[in-house]
Amino acid sequence: QVQLVESGGGLVQAGGSLRLSCVASGRTFSSYAMGWFRQAPGKEREFVAAISGSGARTAHSDSVKGRFTISRDNGKNTVYLQMNSLKPEDTAVYHCAAGAIMTTTASVYKYWGQGTQVTVSS
């Protein structure tokens, strides 16, 4: 069982930056691929970024490529999402997820955090 707790969300003006963190319980963190997904009101959950267990491979959605960066620190059981040049359309609840393989498909991830709200004002 893996428990995930996100933090770092908040209210920021367009063009600003935030760094989200997701801390995982357990001693096998490096064996899990991690993903970030977001869901805005009235919209479906959307893939944002993913990273392999070792951190050697990453993927970012086209909508955030060049602005957001996923990374992880296995010594701290933590995955990060650095978000720069934020836009109002980035407003959503951001969830981290853990799974056996690195994928853009939400249903493959087994464990999910409760989410952290990110609001970008124009």
Biopython code that builds the backbone (N, CA, C, O; Angstrom):
import numpy as np
from Bio.PDB.StructureBuilder import StructureBuilder

atoms = [
    (1, "GLN", "N", (0.842, -1.188, 0.000)),
    (1, "GLN", "CA", (0.000, 0.000, 0.000)),
    (1, "GLN", "C", (0.882, 1.244, 0.000)),
    (1, "GLN", "O", (1.850, 1.330, 0.756)),
    (2, "VAL", "N", (0.543, 2.192, -0.842)),
    (2, "VAL", "CA", (1.280, 3.448, -0.943)),
    (2, "VAL", "C", (0.302, 4.586, -0.694)),
    (2, "VAL", "O", (-0.774, 4.636, -1.291)),
    (3, "GLN", "N", (0.679, 5.484, 0.178)),
    (3, "GLN", "CA", (-0.120, 6.688, 0.406)),
    (3, "GLN", "C", (0.622, 7.885, -0.160)),
    (3, "GLN", "O", (1.833, 8.019, 0.018)),
    (4, "LEU", "N", (-0.107, 8.749, -0.841)),
    (4, "LEU", "CA", (0.482, 9.898, -1.509)),
    (4, "LEU", "C", (-0.154, 11.174, -0.971)),
    (4, "LEU", "O", (-1.376, 11.264, -0.848)),
    (5, "VAL", "N", (0.673, 12.151, -0.654)),
    (5, "VAL", "CA", (0.173, 13.429, -0.147)),
    (5, "VAL", "C", (0.806, 14.558, -0.945)),
    (5, "VAL", "O", (2.026, 14.724, -0.952)),
    (6, "GLU", "N", (-0.041, 15.333, -1.619)),
    (6, "GLU", "CA", (0.430, 16.456, -2.417)),
    (6, "GLU", "C", (0.429, 17.746, -1.598)),
    (6, "GLU", "O", (-0.322, 17.893, -0.633)),
    (7, "SER", "N", (1.281, 18.663, -2.007)),
    (7, "SER", "CA", (1.313, 19.995, -1.409)),
    (7, "SER", "C", (1.901, 20.965, -2.418)),
    (7, "SER", "O", (2.442, 20.561, -3.448)),
    (8, "GLY", "N", (1.788, 22.254, -2.106)),
    (8, "GLY", "CA", (2.400, 23.268, -2.941)),
    (8, "GLY", "C", (1.451, 24.038, -3.828)),
    (8, "GLY", "O", (1.861, 24.985, -4.499)),
    (9, "GLY", "N", (0.200, 23.654, -3.844)),
    (9, "GLY", "CA", (-0.763, 24.393, -4.655)),
    (9, "GLY", "C", (-1.073, 25.757, -4.054)),
    (9, "GLY", "O", (-0.638, 26.076, -2.948)),
    (10, "GLY", "N", (-1.830, 26.554, -4.799)),
    (10, "GLY", "CA", (-2.199, 27.866, -4.301)),
    (10, "GLY", "C", (-2.696, 28.755, -5.409)),
    (10, "GLY", "O", (-2.980, 28.304, -6.519)),
    (11, "LEU", "N", (-2.796, 30.038, -5.088)),
    (11, "LEU", "CA", (-3.252, 31.049, -6.034)),
    (11, "LEU", "C", (-2.040, 31.826, -6.544)),
    (11, "LEU", "O", (-1.224, 32.302, -5.754)),
    (12, "VAL", "N", (-1.928, 31.950, -7.855)),
    (12, "VAL", "CA", (-0.798, 32.648, -8.451)),
    (12, "VAL", "C", (-1.284, 33.420, -9.675)),
    (12, "VAL", "O", (-2.252, 33.027, -10.326)),
    (13, "GLN", "N", (-0.610, 34.509, -9.976)),
    (13, "GLN", "CA", (-0.963, 35.281, -11.165)),
    (13, "GLN", "C", (-0.400, 34.616, -12.421)),
    (13, "GLN", "O", (0.589, 33.886, -12.362)),
    (14, "ALA", "N", (-1.030, 34.875, -13.528)),
    (14, "ALA", "CA", (-0.544, 34.367, -14.803)),
    (14, "ALA", "C", (0.910, 34.797, -15.005)),
    (14, "ALA", "O", (1.284, 35.938, -14.733)),
    (15, "GLY", "N", (1.711, 33.857, -15.486)),
    (15, "GLY", "CA", (3.132, 34.103, -15.661)),
    (15, "GLY", "C", (3.977, 33.688, -14.474)),
    (15, "GLY", "O", (5.204, 33.639, -14.563)),
    (16, "GLY", "N", (3.321, 33.391, -13.365)),
    (16, "GLY", "CA", (4.043, 32.999, -12.161)),
    (16, "GLY", "C", (4.427, 31.532, -12.149)),
    (16, "GLY", "O", (4.232, 30.805, -13.123)),
    (17, "SER", "N", (4.981, 31.116, -11.010)),
    (17, "SER", "CA", (5.477, 29.743, -10.867)),
    (17, "SER", "C", (5.003, 29.125, -9.552)),
    (17, "SER", "O", (4.749, 29.818, -8.567)),
    (18, "LEU", "N", (4.895, 27.821, -9.577)),
    (18, "LEU", "CA", (4.627, 27.035, -8.373)),
    (18, "LEU", "C", (5.402, 25.731, -8.488)),
    (18, "LEU", "O", (5.694, 25.272, -9.592)),
    (19, "ARG", "N", (5.732, 25.142, -7.359)),
    (19, "ARG", "CA", (6.317, 23.796, -7.354)),
    (19, "ARG", "C", (5.450, 22.904, -6.481)),
    (19, "ARG", "O", (5.291, 23.137, -5.283)),
    (20, "LEU", "N", (4.903, 21.895, -7.100)),
    (20, "LEU", "CA", (4.117, 20.914, -6.377)),
    (20, "LEU", "C", (5.024, 19.785, -5.896)),
    (20, "LEU", "O", (5.989, 19.414, -6.564)),
    (21, "SER", "N", (4.692, 19.250, -4.727)),
    (21, "SER", "CA", (5.408, 18.101, -4.178)),
    (21, "SER", "C", (4.414, 17.001, -3.869)),
    (21, "SER", "O", (3.251, 17.258, -3.559)),
    (22, "CYS", "N", (4.883, 15.795, -3.958)),
    (22, "CYS", "CA", (4.056, 14.634, -3.620)),
    (22, "CYS", "C", (4.947, 13.670, -2.844)),
    (22, "CYS", "O", (5.908, 13.127, -3.389)),
    (23, "VAL", "N", (4.626, 13.464, -1.580)),
    (23, "VAL", "CA", (5.407, 12.575, -0.729)),
    (23, "VAL", "C", (4.701, 11.233, -0.614)),
    (23, "VAL", "O", (3.496, 11.170, -0.371)),
    (24, "ALA", "N", (5.464, 10.165, -0.791)),
    (24, "ALA", "CA", (4.906, 8.815, -0.744)),
    (24, "ALA", "C", (5.359, 8.082, 0.510)),
    (24, "ALA", "O", (6.486, 8.251, 0.975)),
    (25, "SER", "N", (4.465, 7.272, 1.043)),
    (25, "SER", "CA", (4.825, 6.414, 2.162)),
    (25, "SER", "C", (5.462, 5.146, 1.629)),
    (25, "SER", "O", (5.361, 4.852, 0.438)),
    (26, "GLY", "N", (6.114, 4.395, 2.494)),
    (26, "GLY", "CA", (6.654, 3.101, 2.099)),
    (26, "GLY", "C", (8.116, 3.156, 1.732)),
    (26, "GLY", "O", (8.698, 4.230, 1.579)),
    (27, "ARG", "N", (8.709, 1.964, 1.591)),
    (27, "ARG", "CA", (10.150, 1.860, 1.343)),
    (27, "ARG", "C", (10.477, 1.426, -0.077)),
    (27, "ARG", "O", (11.631, 1.133, -0.390)),
    (28, "THR", "N", (9.470, 1.384, -0.934)),
    (28, "THR", "CA", (9.692, 0.911, -2.300)),
    (28, "THR", "C", (9.380, 1.987, -3.322)),
    (28, "THR", "O", (8.984, 1.681, -4.447)),
    (29, "PHE", "N", (9.554, 3.240, -2.944)),
    (29, "PHE", "CA", (9.176, 4.364, -3.810)),
    (29, "PHE", "C", (9.850, 4.264, -5.169)),
    (29, "PHE", "O", (9.201, 4.510, -6.186)),
    (30, "SER", "N", (11.111, 3.917, -5.219)),
    (30, "SER", "CA", (11.848, 3.901, -6.484)),
    (30, "SER", "C", (11.345, 2.826, -7.451)),
    (30, "SER", "O", (11.690, 2.856, -8.633)),
    (31, "SER", "N", (10.557, 1.904, -6.981)),
    (31, "SER", "CA", (10.008, 0.872, -7.853)),
    (31, "SER", "C", (8.760, 1.337, -8.593)),
    (31, "SER", "O", (8.261, 0.634, -9.471)),
    (32, "TYR", "N", (8.257, 2.504, -8.248)),
    (32, "TYR", "CA", (7.027, 3.015, -8.856)),
    (32, "TYR", "C", (7.313, 4.128, -9.857)),
    (32, "TYR", "O", (8.099, 5.038, -9.592)),
    (33, "ALA", "N", (6.664, 4.037, -11.001)),
    (33, "ALA", "CA", (6.566, 5.197, -11.875)),
    (33, "ALA", "C", (5.570, 6.166, -11.250)),
    (33, "ALA", "O", (4.628, 5.755, -10.572)),
    (34, "MET", "N", (5.787, 7.440, -11.484)),
    (34, "MET", "CA", (4.920, 8.462, -10.902)),
    (34, "MET", "C", (4.355, 9.343, -12.000)),
    (34, "MET", "O", (5.003, 9.603, -13.013)),
    (35, "GLY", "N", (3.145, 9.790, -11.775)),
    (35, "GLY", "CA", (2.515, 10.681, -12.742)),
    (35, "GLY", "C", (1.820, 11.835, -12.046)),
    (35, "GLY", "O", (1.431, 11.748, -10.881)),
    (36, "TRP", "N", (1.678, 12.913, -12.793)),
    (36, "TRP", "CA", (0.856, 14.050, -12.368)),
    (36, "TRP", "C", (-0.306, 14.168, -13.346)),
    (36, "TRP", "O", (-0.114, 14.122, -14.562)),
    (37, "PHE", "N", (-1.495, 14.318, -12.813)),
    (37, "PHE", "CA", (-2.692, 14.528, -13.603)),
    (37, "PHE", "C", (-3.432, 15.726, -13.025)),
    (37, "PHE", "O", (-3.225, 16.093, -11.868)),
    (38, "ARG", "N", (-4.289, 16.331, -13.828)),
    (38, "ARG", "CA", (-5.076, 17.449, -13.330)),
    (38, "ARG", "C", (-6.514, 17.338, -13.813)),
    (38, "ARG", "O", (-6.806, 16.736, -14.847)),
    (39, "GLN", "N", (-7.400, 17.938, -13.030)),
    (39, "GLN", "CA", (-8.810, 17.933, -13.399)),
    (39, "GLN", "C", (-9.419, 19.284, -13.071)),
    (39, "GLN", "O", (-9.440, 19.709, -11.916)),
    (40, "ALA", "N", (-9.910, 19.948, -14.095)),
    (40, "ALA", "CA", (-10.596, 21.222, -13.931)),
    (40, "ALA", "C", (-12.101, 20.955, -13.803)),
    (40, "ALA", "O", (-12.586, 19.915, -14.248)),
    (41, "PRO", "N", (-12.833, 21.887, -13.197)),
    (41, "PRO", "CA", (-14.283, 21.693, -13.036)),
    (41, "PRO", "C", (-14.974, 21.439, -14.367)),
    (41, "PRO", "O", (-14.790, 22.187, -15.327)),
    (42, "GLY", "N", (-15.772, 20.376, -14.414)),
    (42, "GLY", "CA", (-16.523, 20.070, -15.618)),
    (42, "GLY", "C", (-15.720, 19.410, -16.717)),
    (42, "GLY", "O", (-16.235, 19.177, -17.810)),
    (43, "LYS", "N", (-14.454, 19.104, -16.438)),
    (43, "LYS", "CA", (-13.600, 18.494, -17.463)),
    (43, "LYS", "C", (-13.089, 17.137, -16.982)),
    (43, "LYS", "O", (-13.103, 16.833, -15.790)),
    (44, "GLU", "N", (-12.641, 16.339, -17.936)),
    (44, "GLU", "CA", (-12.076, 15.039, -17.602)),
    (44, "GLU", "C", (-10.658, 15.191, -17.053)),
    (44, "GLU", "O", (-9.979, 16.193, -17.276)),
    (45, "ARG", "N", (-10.245, 14.152, -16.325)),
    (45, "ARG", "CA", (-8.883, 14.143, -15.814)),
    (45, "ARG", "C", (-7.901, 14.120, -16.989)),
    (45, "ARG", "O", (-8.100, 13.405, -17.970)),
    (46, "GLU", "N", (-6.846, 14.913, -16.866)),
    (46, "GLU", "CA", (-5.899, 15.119, -17.971)),
    (46, "GLU", "C", (-4.493, 14.782, -17.527)),
    (46, "GLU", "O", (-4.062, 15.181, -16.445)),
    (47, "PHE", "N", (-3.774, 14.044, -18.364)),
    (47, "PHE", "CA", (-2.372, 13.751, -18.103)),
    (47, "PHE", "C", (-1.541, 15.014, -18.179)),
    (47, "PHE", "O", (-1.735, 15.838, -19.073)),
    (48, "VAL", "N", (-0.612, 15.171, -17.240)),
    (48, "VAL", "CA", (0.300, 16.318, -17.243)),
    (48, "VAL", "C", (1.742, 15.870, -17.481)),
    (48, "VAL", "O", (2.404, 16.347, -18.403)),
    (49, "ALA", "N", (2.222, 14.947, -16.640)),
    (49, "ALA", "CA", (3.616, 14.517, -16.746)),
    (49, "ALA", "C", (3.795, 13.181, -16.042)),
    (49, "ALA", "O", (3.004, 12.815, -15.172)),
    (50, "ALA", "N", (4.848, 12.452, -16.427)),
    (50, "ALA", "CA", (5.161, 11.179, -15.796)),
    (50, "ALA", "C", (6.663, 10.988, -15.751)),
    (50, "ALA", "O", (7.403, 11.580, -16.537)),
    (51, "ILE", "N", (7.109, 10.144, -14.811)),
    (51, "ILE", "CA", (8.537, 9.887, -14.654)),
    (51, "ILE", "C", (8.732, 8.428, -14.252)),
    (51, "ILE", "O", (7.944, 7.879, -13.482)),
    (52, "SER", "N", (9.776, 7.813, -14.770)),
    (52, "SER", "CA", (10.059, 6.424, -14.442)),
    (52, "SER", "C", (10.589, 6.300, -13.020)),
    (52, "SER", "O", (10.909, 7.304, -12.383)),
    (53, "GLY", "N", (10.681, 5.083, -12.530)),
    (53, "GLY", "CA", (11.114, 4.850, -11.161)),
    (53, "GLY", "C", (12.502, 5.388, -10.854)),
    (53, "GLY", "O", (12.750, 5.917, -9.770)),
    (54, "SER", "N", (13.394, 5.250, -11.807)),
    (54, "SER", "CA", (14.761, 5.742, -11.610)),
    (54, "SER", "C", (14.886, 7.233, -11.878)),
    (54, "SER", "O", (15.854, 7.871, -11.467)),
    (55, "GLY", "N", (13.905, 7.775, -12.566)),
    (55, "GLY", "CA", (13.969, 9.184, -12.963)),
    (55, "GLY", "C", (14.641, 9.405, -14.303)),
    (55, "GLY", "O", (14.781, 10.544, -14.748)),
    (56, "ALA", "N", (15.058, 8.325, -14.950)),
    (56, "ALA", "CA", (15.799, 8.470, -16.203)),
    (56, "ALA", "C", (14.905, 8.886, -17.372)),
    (56, "ALA", "O", (15.366, 9.523, -18.319)),
    (57, "ARG", "N", (13.647, 8.527, -17.298)),
    (57, "ARG", "CA", (12.717, 8.858, -18.393)),
    (57, "ARG", "C", (11.583, 9.725, -17.878)),
    (57, "ARG", "O", (11.049, 9.495, -16.793)),
    (58, "THR", "N", (11.224, 10.726, -18.674)),
    (58, "THR", "CA", (10.098, 11.587, -18.350)),
    (58, "THR", "C", (9.244, 11.807, -19.590)),
    (58, "THR", "O", (9.681, 11.603, -20.723)),
    (59, "ALA", "N", (8.020, 12.228, -19.336)),
    (59, "ALA", "CA", (7.106, 12.591, -20.421)),
    (59, "ALA", "C", (6.249, 13.747, -19.935)),
    (59, "ALA", "O", (5.871, 13.810, -18.766)),
    (60, "HIS", "N", (5.948, 14.665, -20.854)),
    (60, "HIS", "CA", (5.108, 15.806, -20.529)),
    (60, "HIS", "C", (4.064, 15.967, -21.624)),
    (60, "HIS", "O", (4.336, 15.695, -22.793)),
    (61, "SER", "N", (2.888, 16.401, -21.249)),
    (61, "SER", "CA", (1.859, 16.636, -22.255)),
    (61, "SER", "C", (2.248, 17.832, -23.109)),
    (61, "SER", "O", (3.031, 18.681, -22.683)),
    (62, "ASP", "N", (1.706, 17.895, -24.299)),
    (62, "ASP", "CA", (2.024, 19.010, -25.196)),
    (62, "ASP", "C", (1.601, 20.343, -24.600)),
    (62, "ASP", "O", (2.238, 21.366, -24.851)),
    (63, "SER", "N", (0.543, 20.340, -23.820)),
    (63, "SER", "CA", (0.026, 21.591, -23.269)),
    (63, "SER", "C", (0.947, 22.199, -22.203)),
    (63, "SER", "O", (0.840, 23.390, -21.908)),
    (64, "VAL", "N", (1.834, 21.411, -21.633)),
    (64, "VAL", "CA", (2.717, 21.931, -20.578)),
    (64, "VAL", "C", (4.193, 21.839, -20.950)),
    (64, "VAL", "O", (5.047, 22.352, -20.226)),
    (65, "LYS", "N", (4.502, 21.190, -22.072)),
    (65, "LYS", "CA", (5.898, 20.998, -22.469)),
    (65, "LYS", "C", (6.596, 22.344, -22.603)),
    (65, "LYS", "O", (6.087, 23.276, -23.225)),
    (66, "GLY", "N", (7.780, 22.416, -21.998)),
    (66, "GLY", "CA", (8.539, 23.657, -22.025)),
    (66, "GLY", "C", (8.211, 24.592, -20.872)),
    (66, "GLY", "O", (8.935, 25.559, -20.636)),
    (67, "ARG", "N", (7.131, 24.317, -20.150)),
    (67, "ARG", "CA", (6.745, 25.153, -19.005)),
    (67, "ARG", "C", (6.806, 24.380, -17.694)),
    (67, "ARG", "O", (7.192, 24.936, -16.666)),
    (68, "PHE", "N", (6.430, 23.104, -17.719)),
    (68, "PHE", "CA", (6.407, 22.268, -16.521)),
    (68, "PHE", "C", (7.526, 21.230, -16.609)),
    (68, "PHE", "O", (7.893, 20.786, -17.697)),
    (69, "THR", "N", (8.060, 20.851, -15.447)),
    (69, "THR", "CA", (9.087, 19.816, -15.396)),
    (69, "THR", "C", (8.824, 18.883, -14.226)),
    (69, "THR", "O", (8.676, 19.326, -13.087)),
    (70, "ILE", "N", (8.768, 17.600, -14.512)),
    (70, "ILE", "CA", (8.617, 16.602, -13.458)),
    (70, "ILE", "C", (9.994, 16.092, -13.055)),
    (70, "ILE", "O", (10.877, 15.927, -13.897)),
    (71, "SER", "N", (10.170, 15.843, -11.759)),
    (71, "SER", "CA", (11.418, 15.275, -11.257)),
    (71, "SER", "C", (11.101, 14.485, -9.990)),
    (71, "SER", "O", (9.992, 14.558, -9.462)),
    (72, "ARG", "N", (12.074, 13.740, -9.517)),
    (72, "ARG", "CA", (11.860, 12.966, -8.295)),
    (72, "ARG", "C", (13.157, 12.864, -7.510)),
    (72, "ARG", "O", (14.255, 12.948, -8.061)),
    (73, "ASP", "N", (12.993, 12.679, -6.206)),
    (73, "ASP", "CA", (14.105, 12.433, -5.303)),
    (73, "ASP", "C", (13.766, 11.163, -4.541)),
    (73, "ASP", "O", (12.988, 11.197, -3.588)),
    (74, "ASN", "N", (14.342, 10.050, -4.951)),
    (74, "ASN", "CA", (13.988, 8.775, -4.337)),
    (74, "ASN", "C", (14.465, 8.671, -2.889)),
    (74, "ASN", "O", (13.903, 7.911, -2.101)),
    (75, "GLY", "N", (15.478, 9.418, -2.547)),
    (75, "GLY", "CA", (15.937, 9.437, -1.165)),
    (75, "GLY", "C", (14.942, 10.102, -0.229)),
    (75, "GLY", "O", (14.953, 9.859, 0.978)),
    (76, "LYS", "N", (14.081, 10.941, -0.790)),
    (76, "LYS", "CA", (13.069, 11.649, -0.002)),
    (76, "LYS", "C", (11.658, 11.151, -0.294)),
    (76, "LYS", "O", (10.682, 11.710, 0.208)),
    (77, "ASN", "N", (11.549, 10.095, -1.109)),
    (77, "ASN", "CA", (10.222, 9.562, -1.464)),
    (77, "ASN", "C", (9.308, 10.654, -2.013)),
    (77, "ASN", "O", (8.123, 10.700, -1.683)),
    (78, "THR", "N", (9.855, 11.522, -2.842)),
    (78, "THR", "CA", (9.104, 12.688, -3.287)),
    (78, "THR", "C", (9.221, 12.876, -4.801)),
    (78, "THR", "O", (10.295, 12.711, -5.380)),
    (79, "VAL", "N", (8.112, 13.219, -5.420)),
    (79, "VAL", "CA", (8.087, 13.626, -6.815)),
    (79, "VAL", "C", (7.625, 15.079, -6.865)),
    (79, "VAL", "O", (6.770, 15.506, -6.088)),
    (80, "TYR", "N", (8.207, 15.820, -7.791)),
    (80, "TYR", "CA", (7.927, 17.258, -7.903)),
    (80, "TYR", "C", (7.345, 17.582, -9.270)),
    (80, "TYR", "O", (7.548, 16.859, -10.245)),
    (81, "LEU", "N", (6.618, 18.685, -9.310)),
    (81, "LEU", "CA", (6.195, 19.261, -10.589)),
    (81, "LEU", "C", (6.481, 20.757, -10.513)),
    (81, "LEU", "O", (5.766, 21.510, -9.852)),
    (82, "GLN", "N", (7.527, 21.165, -11.195)),
    (82, "GLN", "CA", (7.857, 22.579, -11.294)),
    (82, "GLN", "C", (7.038, 23.195, -12.418)),
    (82, "GLN", "O", (7.122, 22.755, -13.564)),
    (83, "MET", "N", (6.253, 24.205, -12.094)),
    (83, "MET", "CA", (5.344, 24.811, -13.061)),
    (83, "MET", "C", (5.727, 26.281, -13.237)),
    (83, "MET", "O", (5.624, 27.078, -12.305)),
    (84, "ASN", "N", (6.160, 26.618, -14.423)),
    (84, "ASN", "CA", (6.541, 27.985, -14.758)),
    (84, "ASN", "C", (5.605, 28.545, -15.826)),
    (84, "ASN", "O", (4.884, 27.798, -16.488)),
    (85, "SER", "N", (5.624, 29.854, -15.983)),
    (85, "SER", "CA", (4.804, 30.521, -17.002)),
    (85, "SER", "C", (3.363, 30.044, -16.942)),
    (85, "SER", "O", (2.773, 29.683, -17.961)),
    (86, "LEU", "N", (2.814, 30.045, -15.759)),
    (86, "LEU", "CA", (1.465, 29.521, -15.574)),
    (86, "LEU", "C", (0.427, 30.366, -16.301)),
    (86, "LEU", "O", (0.555, 31.584, -16.426)),
    (87, "LYS", "N", (-0.606, 29.672, -16.777)),
    (87, "LYS", "CA", (-1.689, 30.305, -17.515)),
    (87, "LYS", "C", (-3.018, 30.038, -16.798)),
    (87, "LYS", "O", (-3.119, 29.063, -16.054)),
    (88, "PRO", "N", (-4.018, 30.863, -17.000)),
    (88, "PRO", "CA", (-5.326, 30.598, -16.362)),
    (88, "PRO", "C", (-5.872, 29.210, -16.692)),
    (88, "PRO", "O", (-6.553, 28.600, -15.867)),
    (89, "GLU", "N", (-5.582, 28.712, -17.877)),
    (89, "GLU", "CA", (-6.084, 27.385, -18.254)),
    (89, "GLU", "C", (-5.374, 26.254, -17.527)),
    (89, "GLU", "O", (-5.761, 25.094, -17.673)),
    (90, "ASP", "N", (-4.348, 26.562, -16.751)),
    (90, "ASP", "CA", (-3.697, 25.552, -15.909)),
    (90, "ASP", "C", (-4.450, 25.353, -14.591)),
    (90, "ASP", "O", (-4.113, 24.460, -13.813)),
    (91, "THR", "N", (-5.457, 26.173, -14.342)),
    (91, "THR", "CA", (-6.233, 26.050, -13.114)),
    (91, "THR", "C", (-6.920, 24.698, -13.044)),
    (91, "THR", "O", (-7.648, 24.311, -13.959)),
    (92, "ALA", "N", (-6.681, 23.976, -11.942)),
    (92, "ALA", "CA", (-7.215, 22.625, -11.785)),
    (92, "ALA", "C", (-6.782, 22.087, -10.426)),
    (92, "ALA", "O", (-5.965, 22.687, -9.728)),
    (93, "VAL", "N", (-7.352, 20.941, -10.074)),
    (93, "VAL", "CA", (-6.827, 20.161, -8.962)),
    (93, "VAL", "C", (-5.783, 19.204, -9.536)),
    (93, "VAL", "O", (-6.056, 18.459, -10.478)),
    (94, "TYR", "N", (-4.600, 19.236, -8.962)),
    (94, "TYR", "CA", (-3.488, 18.413, -9.444)),
    (94, "TYR", "C", (-3.307, 17.219, -8.516)),
    (94, "TYR", "O", (-3.198, 17.366, -7.299)),
    (95, "HIS", "N", (-3.279, 16.028, -9.124)),
    (95, "HIS", "CA", (-3.120, 14.788, -8.378)),
    (95, "HIS", "C", (-1.826, 14.100, -8.792)),
    (95, "HIS", "O", (-1.465, 14.098, -9.968)),
    (96, "CYS", "N", (-1.136, 13.522, -7.828)),
    (96, "CYS", "CA", (-0.050, 12.626, -8.189)),
    (96, "CYS", "C", (-0.546, 11.189, -8.085)),
    (96, "CYS", "O", (-1.503, 10.891, -7.370)),
    (97, "ALA", "N", (0.129, 10.309, -8.815)),
    (97, "ALA", "CA", (-0.280, 8.915, -8.876)),
    (97, "ALA", "C", (0.949, 8.023, -8.985)),
    (97, "ALA", "O", (1.974, 8.430, -9.532)),
    (98, "ALA", "N", (0.842, 6.808, -8.463)),
    (98, "ALA", "CA", (1.935, 5.843, -8.506)),
    (98, "ALA", "C", (1.463, 4.567, -9.182)),
    (98, "ALA", "O", (0.344, 4.105, -8.958)),
    (99, "GLY", "N", (2.335, 4.006, -10.014)),
    (99, "GLY", "CA", (1.969, 2.784, -10.716)),
    (99, "GLY", "C", (3.188, 1.983, -11.105)),
    (99, "GLY", "O", (4.327, 2.410, -10.915)),
    (100, "ALA", "N", (2.921, 0.802, -11.657)),
    (100, "ALA", "CA", (4.003, -0.113, -11.992)),
    (100, "ALA", "C", (4.776, 0.316, -13.234)),
    (100, "ALA", "O", (5.965, 0.025, -13.360)),
    (101, "ILE", "N", (4.102, 1.008, -14.151)),
    (101, "ILE", "CA", (4.775, 1.430, -15.375)),
    (101, "ILE", "C", (4.513, 2.908, -15.629)),
    (101, "ILE", "O", (3.523, 3.468, -15.158)),
    (102, "MET", "N", (5.402, 3.518, -16.369)),
    (102, "MET", "CA", (5.266, 4.923, -16.746)),
    (102, "MET", "C", (4.341, 5.001, -17.961)),
    (102, "MET", "O", (4.619, 4.422, -19.011)),
    (103, "THR", "N", (3.243, 5.725, -17.793)),
    (103, "THR", "CA", (2.262, 5.808, -18.855)),
    (103, "THR", "C", (1.493, 7.110, -18.738)),
    (103, "THR", "O", (1.477, 7.748, -17.685)),
    (104, "THR", "N", (0.854, 7.495, -19.835)),
    (104, "THR", "CA", (0.013, 8.681, -19.815)),
    (104, "THR", "C", (-1.437, 8.346, -19.452)),
    (104, "THR", "O", (-2.268, 9.247, -19.334)),
    (105, "THR", "N", (-1.742, 7.070, -19.276)),
    (105, "THR", "CA", (-3.103, 6.603, -19.035)),
    (105, "THR", "C", (-3.409, 6.533, -17.549)),
    (105, "THR", "O", (-2.773, 5.775, -16.817)),
    (106, "ALA", "N", (-4.377, 7.317, -17.101)),
    (106, "ALA", "CA", (-4.682, 7.421, -15.676)),
    (106, "ALA", "C", (-5.091, 6.088, -15.059)),
    (106, "ALA", "O", (-4.712, 5.793, -13.926)),
    (107, "SER", "N", (-5.842, 5.298, -15.771)),
    (107, "SER", "CA", (-6.394, 4.066, -15.204)),
    (107, "SER", "C", (-5.324, 3.033, -14.875)),
    (107, "SER", "O", (-5.595, 2.080, -14.145)),
    (108, "VAL", "N", (-4.126, 3.204, -15.395)),
    (108, "VAL", "CA", (-3.038, 2.256, -15.119)),
    (108, "VAL", "C", (-2.412, 2.503, -13.748)),
    (108, "VAL", "O", (-1.837, 1.592, -13.152)),
    (109, "TYR", "N", (-2.522, 3.715, -13.258)),
    (109, "TYR", "CA", (-1.925, 4.046, -11.962)),
    (109, "TYR", "C", (-2.787, 3.493, -10.832)),
    (109, "TYR", "O", (-4.009, 3.642, -10.833)),
    (110, "LYS", "N", (-2.134, 2.860, -9.878)),
    (110, "LYS", "CA", (-2.870, 2.156, -8.814)),
    (110, "LYS", "C", (-3.167, 3.041, -7.615)),
    (110, "LYS", "O", (-4.217, 2.905, -6.987)),
    (111, "TYR", "N", (-2.262, 3.937, -7.296)),
    (111, "TYR", "CA", (-2.410, 4.752, -6.081)),
    (111, "TYR", "C", (-2.502, 6.225, -6.462)),
    (111, "TYR", "O", (-1.828, 6.702, -7.374)),
    (112, "TRP", "N", (-3.369, 6.930, -5.722)),
    (112, "TRP", "CA", (-3.635, 8.346, -6.027)),
    (112, "TRP", "C", (-3.635, 9.173, -4.751)),
    (112, "TRP", "O", (-4.053, 8.708, -3.690)),
    (113, "GLY", "N", (-3.157, 10.410, -4.874)),
    (113, "GLY", "CA", (-3.274, 11.355, -3.789)),
    (113, "GLY", "C", (-4.603, 12.090, -3.861)),
    (113, "GLY", "O", (-5.357, 11.949, -4.824)),
    (114, "GLN", "N", (-4.877, 12.875, -2.830)),
    (114, "GLN", "CA", (-6.146, 13.606, -2.746)),
    (114, "GLN", "C", (-6.161, 14.842, -3.639)),
    (114, "GLN", "O", (-7.230, 15.334, -4.001)),
    (115, "GLY", "N", (-4.998, 15.339, -3.989)),
    (115, "GLY", "CA", (-4.929, 16.477, -4.885)),
    (115, "GLY", "C", (-4.640, 17.787, -4.171)),
    (115, "GLY", "O", (-4.870, 17.928, -2.970)),
    (116, "THR", "N", (-4.134, 18.735, -4.937)),
    (116, "THR", "CA", (-3.879, 20.077, -4.442)),
    (116, "THR", "C", (-4.374, 21.075, -5.486)),
    (116, "THR", "O", (-4.142, 20.901, -6.683)),
    (117, "GLN", "N", (-5.053, 22.113, -5.026)),
    (117, "GLN", "CA", (-5.678, 23.079, -5.939)),
    (117, "GLN", "C", (-4.649, 24.097, -6.432)),
    (117, "GLN", "O", (-3.897, 24.680, -5.651)),
    (118, "VAL", "N", (-4.641, 24.289, -7.733)),
    (118, "VAL", "CA", (-3.837, 25.340, -8.353)),
    (118, "VAL", "C", (-4.797, 26.286, -9.069)),
    (118, "VAL", "O", (-5.593, 25.863, -9.908)),
    (119, "THR", "N", (-4.713, 27.564, -8.729)),
    (119, "THR", "CA", (-5.563, 28.566, -9.352)),
    (119, "THR", "C", (-4.678, 29.669, -9.921)),
    (119, "THR", "O", (-3.873, 30.272, -9.211)),
    (120, "VAL", "N", (-4.844, 29.918, -11.217)),
    (120, "VAL", "CA", (-4.049, 30.934, -11.895)),
    (120, "VAL", "C", (-4.981, 32.057, -12.323)),
    (120, "VAL", "O", (-5.911, 31.842, -13.099)),
    (121, "SER", "N", (-4.728, 33.238, -11.818)),
    (121, "SER", "CA", (-5.565, 34.389, -12.143)),
    (121, "SER", "C", (-4.986, 35.149, -13.329)),
    (121, "SER", "O", (-3.773, 35.187, -13.534)),
    (122, "SER", "N", (-5.861, 35.739, -14.087)),
    (122, "SER", "CA", (-5.415, 36.483, -15.283)),
    (122, "SER", "C", (-5.130, 37.939, -14.972)),
    (122, "SER", "O", (-4.747, 38.698, -15.863)),
]
sb = StructureBuilder()
sb.init_structure("model")
sb.init_model(0)
sb.init_chain("A")
sb.init_seg("    ")
for serial, (resi, resn, name, xyz) in enumerate(atoms, 1):
    if name == "N":
        sb.init_residue(resn, " ", resi, " ")
    sb.init_atom(name, np.array(xyz, "f"), 0.0, 1.0, " ", f" {name:<3s}", serial, name[0])
structure = sb.get_structure()
